[in-house]
Amino acid sequence: MSHSSNNQLWQARREAAVVQGVGTLLPVFIDRAHNAELWDVEGNRYIDFASGIAVLNTGHNHPKVVAAVREQLEKFSHTCFQV
C-alpha cells in the first residue's frame, strides 16, 4: 500500500467491491505487522488483540511460519476471502 493511502480511501474501495454480507468491525487497513503490533496505511500503530490462532502463539511474520508459507505457496494455494 502506498504512503498516499488512507483508511477512508481503502474503506471506499472495500464498500465498492465487497458485498455487504461480509462485515468488519473496524475500518482500518493494515499495511504491515510484526510480532504483536500492527501499523495501518496511515502509520498508526496498534497492539493486535484480535489476531488469528497461530499469530497469538508466534507473532506476526515469525521466520519459521514465513518459511513454511513460502514453501506451501510454491506447491499450491487456495484463498477464501471471508475466512
Buried (B, 14 or more C-beta within 10 A) or exposed (E): EEEEBBBEEBBEEEEEEEEEEEEEEEEBBBBEBEEBEBBBBBEEEBEBEEBEEEBEEBBBEBEEBEEEEEEEEEEEEEEEEEE
